[in-house]
Amino acid sequence: MNAKRTIFFTGGAVVVAIMALLVALIVLANKPGNTVQAQTTPTNYSVPTGVTVSGQGSVIVTPDVVRFNAGIIIQTNTVVEAQQQAAQKMDAIKKALNGQGVKDEDIKTANFDINPEYIYDQGKTPRQTGYSIRTSYAVTVREINKAGAIIDAVAGAGANQIGGVQFGREKEVDLINQARVAAMADAKNKATQLASAGGFTLGTVISVNEYSNNSPVEPIRNAAPVAFAGAADASTVLQNGQLKVTVQVSVMYGIK
């Protein structure tokens, strides 16, 4: 037969039990793994407000310089022979350039390569036949009306490699500066129109980004060809056309 047991708590025992429970809860709440921290968002950060517009500026000009390469390719049996022939021909080309008014500072060696030449027959070991030299001058012509005559002169002096003809401007930086000013004015005009249409007042410039390529000066196609009559018998016809310099910007204005 099971005995029935009755437990009686006195008033002091109840108080002790309650205090022990409270201490246990406090210890549990203060354990490192049970700590809860409130996350707050900084209130001192603000995103700039404004209006962003793009602008483009272009300047169209007539070129005032012509640049081209003129040189030779020769093949001989020995390196010494190739060097001697190359020196003679390049000297003749330089004299022809000087004779047309091109100064020494506008003539510089663009490349000089010596390579062995081989014959490749199927199924056979390559057989060396001699050496070749490739060399050329980079020429700047400042009197573009004489460009045709100058090219004819260097061809007559023995140049068998002529190319890379490019029209340009002596002071391209000035053109880029002009295009940049025009681009900023275009952006300002667009921003002013937006402010008027949107009913707000335009503030000061917050940021500016400029976008341009490495060669902002580019020729305009479909220009009329021009025959440069530097000499009565000149046969080379070049097309000078015009040059276009373009700068693009992205500007952010504040709003008042």
DRENDO-1510 file (C-alpha; in Angstrom, 1 decimal, always signed):
<recs>
REC; n; res; u; v; w
REC; 1; MET; +0.0; +0.0; +0.0 .
REC; 2; ASN; +1.5; +3.4; -1.1 .
REC; 3; ALA; +2.0; +5.9; +1.6 .
REC; 4; LYS; +0.7; +9.4; +1.0 .
REC; 5; ARG; +3.2; +12.1; +1.8 .
REC; 6; THR; +2.3; +15.7; +2.4 .
REC; 7; ILE; +5.0; +18.5; +2.3 .
REC; 8; PHE; +4.4; +21.7; +4.2 .
REC; 9; PHE; +6.3; +25.0; +3.5 .
REC; 10; THR; +6.7; +27.5; +6.1 .
REC; 11; GLY; +6.6; +31.2; +5.3 .
REC; 12; GLY; +10.4; +31.5; +5.4 .
REC; 13; ALA; +11.0; +28.6; +3.1 .
REC; 14; VAL; +8.7; +30.1; +0.4 .
REC; 15; VAL; +10.6; +33.4; +0.5 .
REC; 16; VAL; +13.9; +31.6; +0.1 .
REC; 17; ALA; +12.6; +29.7; -2.9 .
REC; 18; ILE; +11.4; +32.8; -4.7 .
REC; 19; MET; +14.7; +34.6; -4.2 .
REC; 20; ALA; +16.6; +31.7; -5.5 .
REC; 21; LEU; +14.5; +31.6; -8.7 .
REC; 22; LEU; +15.0; +35.4; -9.2 .
REC; 23; VAL; +18.8; +35.0; -8.9 .
REC; 24; ALA; +18.8; +32.2; -11.4 .
REC; 25; LEU; +16.9; +34.3; -13.9 .
REC; 26; ILE; +19.2; +37.2; -13.5 .
REC; 27; VAL; +22.3; +35.0; -14.1 .
REC; 28; LEU; +20.8; +33.5; -17.2 .
REC; 29; ALA; +19.9; +36.8; -18.6 .
REC; 30; ASN; +23.4; +38.2; -18.2 .
REC; 31; LYS; +25.2; +35.3; -20.0 .
REC; 32; PRO; +27.2; +36.6; -23.0 .
REC; 33; GLY; +25.3; +34.5; -25.5 .
REC; 34; ASN; +21.9; +35.9; -24.4 .
REC; 35; THR; +22.8; +39.6; -24.7 .
REC; 36; VAL; +20.5; +41.5; -27.1 .
REC; 37; GLN; +21.7; +44.8; -28.6 .
REC; 38; ALA; +19.5; +47.2; -30.4 .
REC; 39; GLN; +20.5; +48.2; -34.0 .
REC; 40; THR; +20.3; +51.8; -35.0 .
REC; 41; THR; +20.7; +53.5; -38.3 .
REC; 42; PRO; +23.0; +56.6; -38.4 .
REC; 43; THR; +21.0; +59.7; -38.9 .
REC; 44; ASN; +23.9; +61.9; -40.0 .
REC; 45; TYR; +24.2; +60.4; -43.5 .
REC; 46; SER; +22.4; +62.1; -46.4 .
REC; 47; VAL; +22.3; +61.3; -50.1 .
REC; 48; PRO; +23.1; +64.4; -52.3 .
REC; 49; THR; +20.0; +65.6; -54.1 .
REC; 50; GLY; +20.2; +67.2; -57.4 .
REC; 51; VAL; +19.7; +66.9; -61.2 .
REC; 52; THR; +22.1; +65.2; -63.5 .
REC; 53; VAL; +22.4; +66.1; -67.2 .
REC; 54; SER; +24.8; +65.3; -70.0 .
REC; 55; GLY; +26.5; +67.8; -72.3 .
REC; 56; GLN; +28.4; +67.6; -75.6 .
REC; 57; GLY; +30.6; +70.0; -77.2 .
REC; 58; SER; +32.2; +69.8; -80.7 .
REC; 59; VAL; +34.7; +72.0; -82.6 .
REC; 60; ILE; +35.1; +71.6; -86.4 .
REC; 61; VAL; +38.4; +72.9; -87.9 .
REC; 62; THR; +40.6; +72.6; -90.9 .
REC; 63; PRO; +43.8; +70.6; -90.5 .
REC; 64; ASP; +47.1; +72.4; -90.5 .
REC; 65; VAL; +49.6; +69.5; -90.5 .
REC; 66; VAL; +50.0; +66.2; -92.4 .
REC; 67; ARG; +51.8; +63.2; -91.0 .
REC; 68; PHE; +52.9; +60.1; -92.9 .
REC; 69; ASN; +55.5; +57.4; -93.0 .
REC; 70; ALA; +58.0; +56.9; -95.8 .
REC; 71; GLY; +60.6; +54.1; -95.9 .
REC; 72; ILE; +62.0; +51.1; -97.7 .
REC; 73; ILE; +62.1; +47.3; -97.7 .
REC; 74; ILE; +65.2; +45.8; -99.3 .
REC; 75; GLN; +66.6; +42.3; -99.5 .
REC; 76; THR; +70.3; +41.4; -99.8 .
REC; 77; ASN; +72.6; +38.4; -99.3 .
REC; 78; THR; +74.4; +39.8; -96.2 .
REC; 79; VAL; +73.6; +42.1; -93.2 .
REC; 80; VAL; +76.4; +44.5; -94.1 .
REC; 81; GLU; +75.2; +44.8; -97.6 .
REC; 82; ALA; +71.6; +45.4; -96.4 .
REC; 83; GLN; +72.7; +48.1; -94.0 .
REC; 84; GLN; +74.8; +49.9; -96.6 .
REC; 85; GLN; +71.9; +50.0; -99.1 .
REC; 86; ALA; +69.4; +51.1; -96.5 .
REC; 87; ALA; +71.7; +53.9; -95.3 .
REC; 88; GLN; +72.1; +55.2; -98.9 .
REC; 89; LYS; +68.4; +55.1; -99.7 .
REC; 90; MET; +67.2; +56.6; -96.4 .
REC; 91; ASP; +69.8; +59.4; -96.9 .
REC; 92; ALA; +68.4; +60.1; -100.3 .
REC; 93; ILE; +64.8; +60.2; -98.9 .
REC; 94; LYS; +65.9; +62.6; -96.2 .
REC; 95; LYS; +67.6; +64.9; -98.7 .
REC; 96; ALA; +64.4; +64.9; -100.8 .
REC; 97; LEU; +62.4; +65.9; -97.7 .
REC; 98; ASN; +64.8; +68.7; -96.9 .
REC; 99; GLY; +64.7; +69.8; -100.5 .
REC; 100; GLN; +60.9; +70.2; -100.1 .
REC; 101; GLY; +61.3; +72.4; -97.0 .
REC; 102; VAL; +60.8; +69.7; -94.3 .
REC; 103; LYS; +63.0; +70.4; -91.4 .
REC; 104; ASP; +65.1; +67.8; -89.6 .
REC; 105; GLU; +63.0; +68.1; -86.4 .
REC; 106; ASP; +60.0; +67.0; -88.4 .
REC; 107; ILE; +61.8; +63.8; -89.6 .
REC; 108; LYS; +62.4; +60.9; -87.2 .
REC; 109; THR; +63.1; +57.2; -87.6 .
REC; 110; ALA; +59.9; +55.3; -87.0 .
REC; 111; ASN; +61.3; +51.8; -87.2 .
REC; 112; PHE; +64.4; +49.8; -88.2 .
REC; 113; ASP; +64.3; +46.0; -88.4 .
REC; 114; ILE; +66.7; +43.4; -89.8 .
REC; 115; ASN; +65.4; +39.9; -90.3 .
REC; 116; PRO; +66.7; +36.7; -92.0 .
REC; 117; GLU; +64.8; +35.6; -95.1 .
REC; 118; TYR; +64.0; +31.9; -95.7 .
REC; 119; ILE; +62.5; +29.7; -98.4 .
REC; 120; TYR; +60.0; +27.1; -97.1 .
REC; 121; ASP; +59.6; +24.1; -99.3 .
REC; 122; GLN; +57.2; +21.4; -98.3 .
REC; 123; GLY; +59.0; +18.5; -96.6 .
REC; 124; LYS; +62.4; +20.3; -96.6 .
REC; 125; THR; +64.3; +22.2; -94.0 .
REC; 126; PRO; +63.9; +26.0; -94.4 .
REC; 127; ARG; +66.7; +27.5; -96.4 .
REC; 128; GLN; +68.0; +31.0; -95.7 .
REC; 129; THR; +68.3; +33.2; -98.7 .
REC; 130; GLY; +69.5; +36.4; -97.3 .
REC; 131; TYR; +68.4; +39.3; -95.1 .
REC; 132; SER; +65.8; +42.1; -95.3 .
REC; 133; ILE; +65.7; +45.5; -93.8 .
REC; 134; ARG; +62.6; +47.5; -93.1 .
REC; 135; THR; +63.0; +51.1; -92.0 .
REC; 136; SER; +61.0; +54.3; -92.3 .
REC; 137; TYR; +60.8; +57.9; -91.3 .
REC; 138; ALA; +57.8; +59.5; -89.5 .
REC; 139; VAL; +57.3; +62.8; -91.4 .
REC; 140; THR; +55.4; +65.9; -90.3 .
REC; 141; VAL; +54.5; +68.4; -93.1 .
REC; 142; ARG; +53.4; +71.8; -91.8 .
REC; 143; GLU; +52.7; +73.3; -95.2 .
REC; 144; ILE; +49.8; +71.0; -96.2 .
REC; 145; ASN; +49.5; +72.5; -99.6 .
REC; 146; LYS; +52.9; +70.8; -100.4 .
REC; 147; ALA; +52.0; +67.4; -99.1 .
REC; 148; GLY; +51.3; +65.9; -102.5 .
REC; 149; ALA; +54.6; +67.1; -103.9 .
REC; 150; ILE; +56.6; +65.9; -100.9 .
REC; 151; ILE; +55.2; +62.4; -101.2 .
REC; 152; ASP; +56.0; +62.3; -104.9 .
REC; 153; ALA; +59.6; +63.5; -104.0 .
REC; 154; VAL; +60.3; +60.8; -101.5 .
REC; 155; ALA; +58.9; +58.2; -103.9 .
REC; 156; GLY; +61.2; +59.5; -106.5 .
REC; 157; ALA; +64.1; +59.3; -104.1 .
REC; 158; GLY; +63.6; +55.5; -103.6 .
REC; 159; ALA; +60.9; +55.1; -100.9 .
REC; 160; ASN; +58.9; +52.0; -101.7 .
REC; 161; GLN; +56.8; +52.0; -98.5 .
REC; 162; ILE; +54.6; +55.1; -98.0 .
REC; 163; GLY; +51.5; +55.2; -95.8 .
REC; 164; GLY; +49.9; +56.2; -92.6 .
REC; 165; VAL; +48.7; +59.6; -94.0 .
REC; 166; GLN; +46.9; +61.6; -91.3 .
REC; 167; PHE; +45.7; +65.1; -91.2 .
REC; 168; GLY; +45.8; +66.9; -87.8 .
REC; 169; ARG; +46.2; +70.1; -85.9 .
REC; 170; GLU; +49.4; +71.4; -84.4 .
REC; 171; LYS; +47.7; +72.4; -81.1 .
REC; 172; GLU; +45.0; +69.8; -80.5 .
REC; 173; VAL; +44.9; +70.7; -76.8 .
REC; 174; ASP; +43.4; +74.1; -77.6 .
REC; 175; LEU; +40.6; +72.5; -79.6 .
REC; 176; ILE; +39.8; +70.1; -76.7 .
REC; 177; ASN; +39.6; +73.0; -74.3 .
REC; 178; GLN; +37.1; +74.7; -76.6 .
REC; 179; ALA; +35.0; +71.6; -77.0 .
REC; 180; ARG; +35.0; +71.2; -73.2 .
REC; 181; VAL; +33.7; +74.7; -72.6 .
REC; 182; ALA; +31.0; +74.0; -75.2 .
REC; 183; ALA; +30.0; +70.7; -73.5 .
REC; 184; MET; +29.6; +72.4; -70.1 .
REC; 185; ALA; +27.5; +75.2; -71.7 .
REC; 186; ASP; +25.3; +72.5; -73.2 .
REC; 187; ALA; +24.9; +70.7; -69.9 .
REC; 188; LYS; +24.0; +74.0; -68.1 .
REC; 189; ASN; +21.4; +74.8; -70.8 .
REC; 190; LYS; +19.7; +71.4; -70.3 .
REC; 191; ALA; +19.7; +71.8; -66.5 .
REC; 192; THR; +18.2; +75.2; -66.7 .
REC; 193; GLN; +15.4; +74.0; -68.9 .
REC; 194; LEU; +14.7; +71.1; -66.5 .
REC; 195; ALA; +14.6; +73.5; -63.5 .
REC; 196; SER; +12.1; +75.8; -65.3 .
REC; 197; ALA; +9.9; +72.8; -66.3 .
REC; 198; GLY; +10.1; +71.2; -62.9 .
REC; 199; GLY; +9.5; +74.4; -60.9 .
REC; 200; PHE; +12.7; +74.3; -58.9 .
REC; 201; THR; +15.8; +76.6; -58.6 .
REC; 202; LEU; +19.1; +75.3; -60.0 .
REC; 203; GLY; +22.0; +75.3; -57.5 .
REC; 204; THR; +25.7; +75.0; -57.9 .
REC; 205; VAL; +27.6; +72.1; -59.5 .
REC; 206; ILE; +28.1; +69.1; -57.3 .
REC; 207; SER; +30.1; +66.8; -59.6 .
REC; 208; VAL; +31.4; +66.7; -63.1 .
REC; 209; ASN; +32.5; +63.6; -65.2 .
REC; 210; GLU; +34.2; +64.0; -68.5 .
REC; 211; TYR; +34.1; +61.2; -71.2 .
REC; 212; SER; +36.5; +61.3; -74.1 .
REC; 213; ASN; +38.6; +58.8; -76.1 .
REC; 214; ASN; +42.3; +58.8; -76.7 .
REC; 215; SER; +41.9; +60.4; -80.1 .
REC; 216; PRO; +39.3; +63.1; -79.8 .
REC; 217; VAL; +40.4; +64.7; -83.1 .
REC; 218; GLU; +38.9; +62.7; -85.9 .
REC; 219; PRO; +38.5; +63.4; -89.6 .
REC; 220; ILE; +35.1; +64.2; -91.1 .
REC; 221; ARG; +34.4; +61.8; -94.0 .
REC; 222; ASN; +32.9; +62.7; -97.3 .
REC; 223; ALA; +34.9; +65.9; -97.6 .
REC; 224; ALA; +35.8; +67.1; -101.1 .
REC; 225; PRO; +39.1; +65.8; -102.3 .
REC; 226; VAL; +41.9; +68.3; -102.8 .
REC; 227; ALA; +44.9; +68.0; -105.2 .
REC; 228; PHE; +48.0; +69.5; -103.6 .
REC; 229; ALA; +49.8; +71.2; -106.4 .
REC; 230; GLY; +53.1; +71.7; -104.7 .
REC; 231; ALA; +54.8; +71.0; -108.0 .
REC; 232; ALA; +53.5; +71.2; -111.6 .
REC; 233; ASP; +53.9; +67.5; -112.1 .
REC; 234; ALA; +52.7; +66.3; -108.7 .
REC; 235; SER; +50.4; +63.2; -109.2 .
REC; 236; THR; +49.5; +62.5; -105.6 .
REC; 237; VAL; +46.0; +63.6; -104.6 .
REC; 238; LEU; +45.1; +63.8; -100.9 .
REC; 239; GLN; +41.9; +64.6; -99.1 .
REC; 240; ASN; +42.3; +67.0; -96.3 .
REC; 241; GLY; +38.6; +67.5; -95.3 .
REC; 242; GLN; +38.0; +68.8; -91.8 .
REC; 243; LEU; +38.6; +67.6; -88.2 .
REC; 244; LYS; +36.0; +67.2; -85.5 .
REC; 245; VAL; +36.9; +67.4; -81.8 .
REC; 246; THR; +34.2; +66.2; -79.4 .
REC; 247; VAL; +34.0; +66.2; -75.5 .
REC; 248; GLN; +31.1; +64.8; -73.5 .
REC; 249; VAL; +30.4; +65.6; -69.8 .
REC; 250; SER; +28.0; +64.5; -67.1 .
REC; 251; VAL; +27.2; +67.3; -64.6 .
REC; 252; MET; +25.2; +67.1; -61.4 .
REC; 253; TYR; +23.6; +70.4; -60.2 .
REC; 254; GLY; +22.2; +71.0; -56.8 .
REC; 255; ILE; +18.6; +71.9; -56.2 .
REC; 256; LYS; +17.6; +74.8; -54.0 .
</recs>
